[in-house]
Amino acid sequence: MDIRSALKLAGEHDLDLVEVAPGAQPPVCRIMDYGKYRYQQSKKHSTKHKTIDLKEIKVRPQINEHDLLFKMKHIKRFLEHGDKAKITMMFRGREIVHASIAQKVFKRISEEFSETATIEQAAKMEGNRMTMVLVPK
């Protein structure tokens, strides 16, 4: 179809004549609503974003050295996958009196991940728990 008749046909239907394949011989055009096409393309590209999950690790104030290293390995894996890591310290009974021990554990974790993560929420008490959230850089 020649260009003039294609433009006339597109105008009659209130659509646009869009060149789809300019490298083809002869060039290929399509009659479509270009605004709607651009909107659909932008929606298709916007849904490809990775969703960020919040992964939780639970620790105790009197955690063993090996157990803490094991938990930090899990936190590292979560951060490498692009997920947030929430560290929850649970207190039982009179352990809550010794919050300084928990602060030392959180300080050690934050120092370990200072280069690879940022602290979104610093260590804070919520009832009988203390939480901290790390986000990958």
DRENZA-964037 format. One record per residue: residue in three letters; x, y negated, z of N, C-alpha, C, O in turn. Coordinates in steps of 0.02 Angstrom, whole numbers, plus 32768, in hexadecimal, padded with zeros to 4 digits. Layout:
BEGIN
ALAXYZXYZXYZXYZ/...
END
This chain:
BEGIN
MET802B803A8000800080008000802D7FC2800080607FC18022/ASP801B7F907FDB80447F547FD980377F2A801880067F33803B/ILE80647EFB802480647ED4806380267EA8806880077EA5809D/ARG80137E8880327FD97E5A80357F997E7F80477F727E668071/SER7F8D7EB880297F4F7EDD80397F527EF980817F1F7EFD80A2/ALA7F8E7F0C80987F957F2680DD7F887EEE810F7F667EF98141/LEU7FA27EB181027F967E78812D7F4C7E65812E7F307E538162/LYS7F2C7E6980F37EE57E5880EE7EBB7E8B81167E8C7E788139/LEU7ECC7ECB81107EA87EFF81347EB27EF881807E827F0181A6/ALA7EEE7EE781957EFC7EDC81DD7ED67E9F81F67EBB7EA1822E/GLY7ED37E6B81CF7EAE7E2E81E27E647E3A81E97E447E1D8215/GLU7E487E6481BE7E007E7381C27DEE7E9782037DB77E8D821E/HIS7E1B7EC0821C7E0E7EE682597E2B7EC582987E2A7EE482CD/ASP7E447E8882927E647E6382C87E9D7E8B82E97EA37E8F8326/LEU7EC77EA982BE7F017ECF82D47F407EB182B57F3C7E82828F/ASP7F797ECD82C67FB97EB682AD7FD87EEA827F7FCD7F268286/LEU80017ED2824F80277EFE8224806E7F01824280927ED08241/VAL80807F3D825B80BF7F44827F80ED7F72825780D87FA98242/GLU812C7F5C824D815D7F85822981787FB9825981987FA8828B/VAL816C7FF8824A817F802F827781C48049826781ED80538294/ALA81D2805582288213807182138231804581DC8224805081A1/PRO8258801281F082737FE581BD82AA8005819282B77FEE815A/GLY82CA803A81AB8300805A818582E7808A8150830E809F8125/ALA82A7809B8151828C80CB8120828580AA80DC8283806D80D7/GLN828180D380A9827980B98065823980D4804982378110803C/PRO820580AF803E81F88069805181EC8063809C81DC809580BC/PRO81F3802680B981E8801D810181A1803181158171802580F1/VAL819B80508150815B80698168813D80368198815F801F81C6/CYS80FD8025818E80D97FF781B9809A801981D38080804881B5/ARG80817FFF820C8045801A822A80187FE0823E802F7FAC8255/ILE7FD67FEA82367FA67FB8824B7F917FCB82927F738000829D/MET7FA07F9F82C27F907FAC83097F8A7F6C832F7F9B7F368315/ASP7F727F71836D7F707F38839A7FB57F3583BD7FC37F5E83E9/TYR7FDE7F0583A880247F0383C080297EF3840B80557F0D842D/GLY7FFD7EC884247FFD7EB8846B7FEF7EF58496800F7EFF84C9/LYS7FBF7F1D84817FAE7F5A84A57FE87F8C84A27FF67FAD84D3/TYR80087F90846980427FBD8460807B7FAA848F80997FD584AF/ARG808A7F69849380C07F5184BF80AF7F5E850880DB7F70852F/TYR80707F55851B805B7F63855F80647FAD8571807C7FBD85A6/GLN804F7FD9854380578021855080A08035855480B28060857D/GLN80CB8016852C81128025852F812F800E857281588032858F/SER811C7FD4858A81367FBC85CA811E7FE8860381437FF48633/LYS80E08001860080C6802E863480EB8070863380F8808E8667/LYS80FC808985F7811F80C885F2816580C3860F817C80F2862F/HIS8187808B860581CA8082862081CA8075866B81FA8086868D/SER8195805786858194804686CC8186808386F8819780828733/THR816A80B986DD815B80F4870581978121870D81928154872F/LYS81CF811286EE8209813D86F28236812D872D826B814C8734/HIS822180FF8759824A80EF87948248812887C58214814987CD/LYS8280813587E58284816A8817826381548857826E811C886E/THR823A817F8873821C816F88B2824D817E88EA827081B088E9/ILE824E8152891A827C8159895282568178898C8223815E89A2/ASP827081B189A5825181D289DD827481BF8A1D82AD81AA8A1D/LEU825181C88A54826D81BD8A96827782018AB6824782238AC8/LYS82B682158ABD82C782558ADC82D982498B2582FA82188B35/GLU82C482768B5082CE826C8B9782FC82A28BB482F582DD8BA4/ILE832A828C8BDD835782B98C02834B82AC8C4C834B82728C63/LYS834182E18C72833582DB8CBA837382F18CE0838E83278CD3/VAL838882C88D0F83C282D88D3983AF82CD8D82837B82B28D92/ARG83DB82E48DAE83D282DC8DF6840D82B68E12844282B58DF3/PRO840682978E4C843E82708E68847B829B8E7884B482848E70/GLN847082D78E9084A883038EA384BA83328E6A84C6836D8E76/ILE84BE83188E2C84CB83428DF2851583578DF1854283318E01/ASN851F83958DDE856283B18DD8858683928D9D8566837C8D6D/GLU85C883908D9E85F083728D6885E283948D2585D783738CF3/HIS85E383D68D2585D883FB8CE6859283EF8CCB858883E78C8F/ASP856183EE8CF8851C83E18CE38514839C8CC584F083928C94/LEU8536836A8CE3853383278CC8855383238C83853983028C56/LEU858B83458C7985AA83468C37857C83688C04857883518BCB/PHE855B839C8C19852C83BF8BEC84F283918BD884DF838F8B9E/LYS84D7836C8C0984A0833D8BFB84B883058BCD849382EE8BA1/MET84F682ED8BD8851082B78BAE851B82CF8B67851582A78B38/LYS852B830E8B5E853183298B1A84EE83288AF684EB83198ABA/HIS84B883368B1A847583328AFD846482E98AEC844782DC8AB7/ILE847482BB8B18846782748B0B848C825E8ACD8470823A8AA3/LYS84CB82738AC684F382618A8B84D2827B8A4B84CF82588A19/ARG84B882B98A4E849782D58A13845882AE8A01844A82A189C7/PHE8431829A8A3583F582728A28840782308A0783E6821C89D7/LEU843A820F8A20844D81CE8A05846881D489BE845D81A98995/GLU848C820A89AF84A78215896B846F821F89398475820D88FF/HIS8437823D894F83FE8247892383D38208891C83A3820888F6/GLY83E681D3894083C28193893A8388818D896A835F815F8963/ASP838381B9899B834C81B589CB8362818F8A0A839D818A8A19/LYS833181758A2E833F81568A6E8346818D8AA2832881C28A9C/ALA836D817F8AD6837581AF8B0C8360818E8B4E837981598B60/LYS833281AE8B71831A81968BB2833681C58BE6832882018BE6/ILE835D81A98C14837A81D18C49835181C38C88834B818A8C9E/THR833681F88CA5830B81F38CE0832E82168D1A833E82518D16/MET833881F28D508355820D8D8D831B82188DBE82F981E88DD1/MET831082568DD282D982668E0082F582708E46832782938E50/PHE82D482508E7682E982558EBC82B782828EE1827B82808ED5/ARG82D182AA8F0F82A782D38F3A82B682C28F8382F082BA8F96/GLY828282BC8FA9828982B18FF182B28273900282A2823C8FED/ARG82E6827E902A830F82469043834682329012836E82069023/GLU834A82518FD8837D823D8FA7837481F58F9083A481D48F7C/ILE833781DC8F94832881988F7C834D81638FA58356812B8F8E/VAL836081758FE283858146900D83CA81398FEF83E681028FF8/HIS83E6816A8FCD842A81648FB1842781528F67843F81778F3D/ALA840981198F57840381028F12844780F08EF5844E80ED8EB7/SER847980E48F1F84BB80D28F0684DB810D8EE1850181028EB1/ILE84CC814A8EF684E681858ED284C981888E8C84EC81978E5C/ALA848881798E87846781788E45848481418E19848D814B8DDD/GLN849381078E3784B080D08E1184F480E58DF4850480D28DBC/LYS851B810B8E1A855C81228E01855381508DC58579814C8D95/VAL8522817C8DC8851581AA8D90850081828D52851981908D1B/PHE84D481528D5A84BE81298D2284F780FE8D0784FC80F48CCA/LYS852180E68D32855A80BE8D1C858980E98CF385A480D28CC0/ARG859481278D0885BF81548CE285A381638C9D85C781648C6C/ILE8561816E8C9A8541817C8C5A8545813E8C2D855481458BF1/SER853981038C47853B80C68C1E858280B88C05858B80A18BCD/GLU85B580C78C2E85FB80BE8C18860C80F08BE2863180DF8BB3/GLU85F3812C8BE7860181618BB685E5814D8B718605815B8B3E/PHE85AB812E8B70858A811D8B30858D80D38B20856580BB8AF8/SER85BC80AF8B3D85C080668B3185D280568AE985BD80228AD0/GLU85F780818AC6860A80748A8185D6808A8A4F85D0806C8A1A/THR85AF80BE8A5F858080D98A2E853880C48A3A850E80CD8A0E/ALA852980A98A7584E380978A8584E080568AAC851180418ACB/THR84A580388AAA84987FFD8AD28462800F8B058438803B8AF9/ILE84637FED8B3D84317FFA8B7183F47FCF8B6383F67F928B69/GLU83BD7FF08B50837F7FCB8B43835D7FB98B8583427F838B8D/GLN835F7FE88BB583427FDB8BF783747FF28C2A8386802D8C2D/ALA838B7FC48C5383BC7FD58C87839B80018CBB835E80078CBE/ALA83C480218CE583AB804E8D19837D80288D4883917FF68D66/LYS833F80418D4E831080208D7A82E480548D9D82D480888D80/MET82D280458DDB82A980738E038260806E8DF0824580378DE7/GLU824080A88DE981F880AC8DDD81DD80E38E0B81DB811D8DF8/GLY81C980D18E4681B181028E7781EB812B8E92821A81108EAE/ASN81E8816D8E88821E81988E9F824C81AC8E64826E81E08E67/ARG824D81848E31827881908DF6829F81518DE5828A81198DF4/MET82D7815B8DC582FF81258DAA830981358D60831F816C8D4F/THR82FB81058D34830081118CEC832D80DE8CCA833680A68CE2/MET834980F58C92837380CB8C68836880E28C208362811E8C14/VAL836680B38BF0835A80C58BAB839680AE8B8283AB80748B86/LEU83B280DC8B5983E980CD8B2C83D080CF8AE483A880FA8AD1/VAL83E980A08ABB83D6809C8A758416809F8A4B8447807E8A5D/PRO841880C68A14845480C889EC8463808589CB8435806089BA/LYS84A4807689C384B8803789A384AE803B895984BC800B8935/
END
